[in-house]
């Protein structure tokens, strides 16, 4: 039984997942400052919020209220200093407002933040150490959900795993599954290039914006579609130069910085292409997975730009985009290719 068998039980597909696995979690009464620091210091992007049965206990036994993501936190915090475009600094008044807001918001409890309080009313996707299957893991991490009665969709990139007696024994993220796939010893899938495996979405199927488009256009595009990343091209569309995601948009469109940055061309705030967020079409799948899960990085990408570099000018031509969900969807077929039909025995 292994990860390429969807019917395997969770603890068979992930035997290394022990009940003493470290779990970083918070209570609803903890402060925003602790959440922000935990994500930064622990280099994690998702934190379970648990209402413990015993408030005096450090054991995560109790009701899982929600899982707060880096995107959720970005919606309420102002941009960190290193992200402000140097060509467009904040005014002295805006700097003062940011400092005051940051101090006030960090001092609040998580359950005092309306956005977080709302999340705590929505059922959370979870897994069972004993009863869930490998297929359940893939399905839960791949498919976003639209909570009943809500006007937004939510994607879970980290899932909490319950053991016995209402005890949360750990979390499993898309990066854990990617590493498991890379260790699966499936050469036909891992050694094939991503264009041969047909894993990435081609340019003609993508929505792109240019460097001259602004944050409001990026926000509108993301709100109207299920994807979370947008490739950014030169104004003429010939070359791809960067990428914008939902975290970046939510970060800059904060109430205090909205007037300053809402009309700002994306070229000033996009994440420029580098070796950490790009791969070429002829990169083998195992190397693509390694790019998704770099060691000792708190900023692991969830999507990569697929592009071809011009050896003369050093510019990039857009071929497509690949997300971790593309790897997940391609793995069962690549690891378990359809068997060739057996020739009929001559009569």
Buried (B, 14 or more C-beta within 10 A) or exposed (E): EBBBBBEBBBBBBBEEBEEEEEBBBBBBEBBBBBBBEBBEEEEBBBBBBBBBBEEEEEEBBBBBBBBBBBBBBBBBBBBEEEEBBEEEEBEEEBBEBBEEBBEEBBEBBBBBBEEBBEBBEBEBBBBBBEEBBBBBBBEBBBEEBEBEEEEEEBBBBBBBBBBEEEBBBBBBBBBBBBBBBBEBEBEEBBEBBBBEBEBBBBBEEBEBBBBEBBBBBBBEBBEEEEBBBBBBBBEEEEBBBBBBBBBBBBBBBBEBBEEBBEEBBBBBBBBEBEEEBBBBBEBBBBBBBBBBBEEEEEEBBBBBBBBBEEEEEEBBEBBBBBBBBBBBBBBBEBBBEEEEEEEEEEE
